[in-house]
Amino acid sequence: MKIKHFQSYRGTWAWLTQRISAIVLFLLIPLKIYSGWAAKGKVYFPDWLGSSKRIHFNSAIDIALLLCFLLHGFYGLRVILIDCGVIREDKFFWRTLTLVLAIFGAAVYYVYVREE
């Protein structure tokens, strides 16, 4: 008798990644926009959140936005290519993730790590 090992379905992980990144984008984009307006003094910013300028120029928020944007966009493009019949459903999960991480790593390196 052959024992079948559990093999997770890559499409499920792509779907889950895209949904989680959408929620994070849904929260961070308004925060980024609102804190920018508050930093200019155009809207009220609650004191318990801290400084609006500190939040608006926080590099961790920028990095999270970039990662979620790339994940959401590229996995969305993958779905479009699958729907159009350009690629098969079981292909390009790891290739998409590798491309996202390569672009993300290069962007973070050139913007935050590299010294000029």
C-alpha positions, -999 to +999 in steps of 0.1 A: +000+000+000+014+034-010+011+062+015+001+095-001+018+125+014+000+158+018+009+182-010-004+217-005-020+233-035+001+262-048-030+280-061-044+282-026-012+298-013-012+323-042-049+331-035-042+335+002-011+357-004-031+379-027-060+383-002-037+391+028-017+416+008-050+432-003-060+437+034-026+451+043-028+475+013-063+485+023-050+495+058-016+510+049-025+531+018-051+553+037-027+556+066+001+568+043-022+593+025-038+606+057-005+609+076+009+629+046-021+653+048-017+656+086+020+663+082+011+693+061-014+704+087-044+699+064-063+674+086-064+665+123-041+637+135-047+621+169-020+626+195-022+590+206-008+578+172+023+599+176+038+622+151+022+623+117+056+631+100+072+601+118+045+578+106+044+592+071+082+589+066+085+555+084+106+532+062+090+500+076+056+512+063+072+519+029+088+485+027+056+467+037+037+487+011+062+478-016+062+441-007+024+439-006+020+459-038+044+436-056+029+404-043-007+415-050+001+428-085+022+399-097-001+372-084-030+391-099-011+392-132-006+354-128-043+349-124-050+370-156-025+349-175-041+317-163-076+329-172-064+339-207-049+304-212-013+318-215+001+297-187-011+266-168-025+269-133+003+248-117+030+268-133+046+301-123+039+301-085+075+299-075+087+319-105+063+347-096+074+346-060+111+346-071+105+376-094+087+395-066+114+389-041+141+398-066+125+432-075+117+438-038+153+430-027+168+452-054+145+481-046+151+479-008+188+476-014+191+506-037+167+528-017+175+518+020+208+499+022+232+512-004+254+541+006+264+568-019 
